[in-house]
Amino acid sequence: MTDIPLVIRHETAADADTIDRLHERAFGPGRFAKTAYRLREGIDPIAALSFTALVGTLIVGSIRLTPIRIGATPALLLGPLTVEPAFSSIGIGMSLIQKAADAARELGHRLVILVGDEPYYGRAGFKKVPRGRIELPGPVDPDRLLVLELVDGAFDGVTGMVLGTKDVETA
């Protein structure tokens, strides 16, 4: 982590426009066609698991966790995780992931999945999902489908289709 004074706090409704612009800069308009975005469509992220990173009053990062199910098992979908490009590579993303994972664990959640790069997310404990174990409702590179157990053994025996759900607020 850098010496820049960073504050991580819960996302507020007033942050929405700034975070949307941050997502636009980071991912572009094609982001809406991606499977992970489509999976989150129409489902609000869990407010208690949505955080922003600030340097002074400037929002420089954001993370959200959305309720999903893998087959019959409640889980969370991480994303988007976004860091302002001028502030990348100084640990802000990892700080946001750790904060969100710790908060999810405290609320009793057991699993988090995401579509992302294993070399990056592996530093936070994410591992590749074995091929064929879970499916998403759209195309995803199976090497980018990752899982984090918030509780040891939480992924044991979990299989099935990943679907967004509006009824998973706590584990």
N, C-alpha and C positions, 0 to 999 in steps of 0.2 A: 504494500500500500504506500501511497505517496504521503508527503507532508501537507498536502492541501487539506484545509479543514473541511471535512465532509460530514454532512448530517443526513442520516437516513431516517425517514419518517413515513407514516402511513400516507398513502395517496388520498387526496381530498377531491371533492367534486370540482373545485376551482382549478385543479391541475389538468383536467381532461383535455382542453384545447392544446395546451403546451405539450402534453404527452402524445397527442395525435400528430402534431407537427414533428415531434422527435421521431415517431415511427415512420412518418412519410420520408424524412431525410435518410433514415437508416435503411429502410426496406423498400421504398418506392411504391408506386401504385400497384405493381404486380403482386404485392403481398396478399391481397384479398383472394387470389386464386389458389393459394397454397392450402394444402390439406389442414394444417394446424389452425390457420385462420378460419377456414370454413367450419371446423369442429367447434370453435368458440363462438361462432355466429349466433347471435340472439341469446347468449348466456352471459350474464354479468360475472366478472371475476369476483372472487371473494374479497370483500373490502378489508377484512382483517389480515389478508395475505397479499395485499397490493401496496407496494412501497415506492417511494421516490428518493433519489439521492440529490442533495443540494450542495452547491458551493455558494455560500452566501445565500442570495435569494434565487439563484439560477438553478433550475432543474436540469441536471446533467445525466440522469439515469432513471430508469423505471423498470419495475418487474411486477408481473401479475400472475396469479395462480387461479385457474378456473376449475370448477368441479366437473369430473367426468366419471365414467364407469368403464372398467375393463371387464367385459362379460358382466358378471354380477358384483364385481368388486369395486367399491368406491375408491377413487384415486383423484389426483390433481394433474392438470396439464400446466406446465411452466411455459410462460410466454405471453406476450413477447417480453424478452429481456432486451433493453435498449440502453446504450450509453452514447451520449453526445460524442461524435467523432473526435473533437478537439480534446476530449478527456478520456479517450480510450487507452488501454494498455497500462493503466496505473492502479488497477485493482478494484475499480468501482463495481464492475459486473460481478466479480466474485463476492464482494461485500453484500451486494443486493441478494445474490443467491443464498448466501449463508443466513442472512436475516430472514428471508422468506421461508427457508427450510426449517430454521429454528422455530419460527412462529407456527408453521404447519404442524410440526412435531408437538409443540405445546398444546395445540388445539385437538390433538388426537388423530391427526391424519397419519397414514401409514406409507403411502406411495406417491411418487411424483414421476411423471414421464415427460419427455420432450423430444422434439426433432431438432438435432443440432450436432455440432462437431465434438466427437469424443475427446480429442486432445484438450479442448478447452473445458468442457463440462466434466470430464473425468477428474479434474483437479478438485471438483466439489463432491466427488463420490459417485457420479453417474457412471453406469456401465451399459454396454450394448445389450439390448434385448435379444435373446436367442431367436434366430430366424424362425418365423412361423408361429411363434408363441402368442403374439397379439397382432391384431390387424387394425388399421385405421381406414376410415371410409373414403379413401382417396389415395392417390399415389404418394409414396414416401420411400426414399432410399432406406432399405432395411439397416444399412450400416450407420444411419443417423438416428435411429430410434433408440432412445436411451431411457434408463430407469434409475431412480434413486429410492432405496429403501430407507424410510425414516425410522423404521423399527426393523431390527434384524429378522430375516425370514419372511418379511411381509409380502415378497413377490413369489414365494414358494407356492406352486400350484395355480397361480393366476394365469388365465388364458382367455382369449376371446376378442371380440370386436370392441374397439374403443368408441364410445358414444358420449356426447356432451349431455349433461343433465342439469336440471335446475333444482333438483331436490337434495343435493349433497352440500350441506353447509358445514357439518362436522362429521367426523368419521363414525 
